[in-house]
Amino acid sequence: MPHVENGHIVESAIEARGARPGKPVLYVLLAGTGAVIVLLAVVYVAVFAMH
């Protein structure tokens, strides 16, 4: 629970973040990275392989 020390609010790292990082964050990052790789591969094939 946040508390006040010397006129400043003091929180732990988890409280300041608002949540704990966990597996769902990892899954979203991996899915996003994979989607970008697939999209770039499709664009590469569409632009360079057709010539």
C-alpha positions in Angstrom: 0.0 0.0 0.0 1.5 3.4 -0.9 2.4 5.6 2.0 3.8 9.1 2.4 7.3 9.8 3.6 8.7 13.3 3.8 5.9 14.6 1.6 6.5 12.0 -1.1 4.4 9.0 -2.0 6.4 5.8 -1.7 5.3 2.7 -3.6 6.9 -0.6 -4.5 7.8 -1.4 -8.1 4.7 -3.6 -8.5 2.4 -1.0 -7.1 3.9 1.7 -9.4 3.5 -0.5 -12.4 -0.1 -1.4 -11.5 0.4 -5.1 -12.2 2.9 -7.9 -12.2 4.5 -8.9 -15.6 3.8 -12.4 -16.4 3.2 -15.0 -19.1 0.3 -13.1 -20.9 2.8 -10.2 -21.5 5.3 -12.6 -23.0 2.6 -14.2 -25.3 1.5 -10.8 -26.6 5.1 -9.8 -27.3 5.9 -13.1 -29.1 2.6 -13.0 -31.1 3.3 -9.4 -32.2 6.9 -10.1 -33.2 5.8 -13.2 -35.1 3.0 -11.2 -36.9 5.5 -8.5 -37.9 8.0 -11.1 -39.3 5.2 -12.8 -41.3 4.0 -9.4 -42.6 7.5 -8.4 -43.7 8.0 -11.7 -45.4 4.7 -11.2 -47.3 5.7 -7.7 -48.4 9.2 -8.9 -49.4 7.7 -11.7 -51.6 5.1 -9.3 -53.1 7.6 -6.6 -53.9 10.8 -8.4 -54.8 9.9 -11.9 -55.9 7.4 -10.6 -58.5 10.1 -8.9 -60.6 
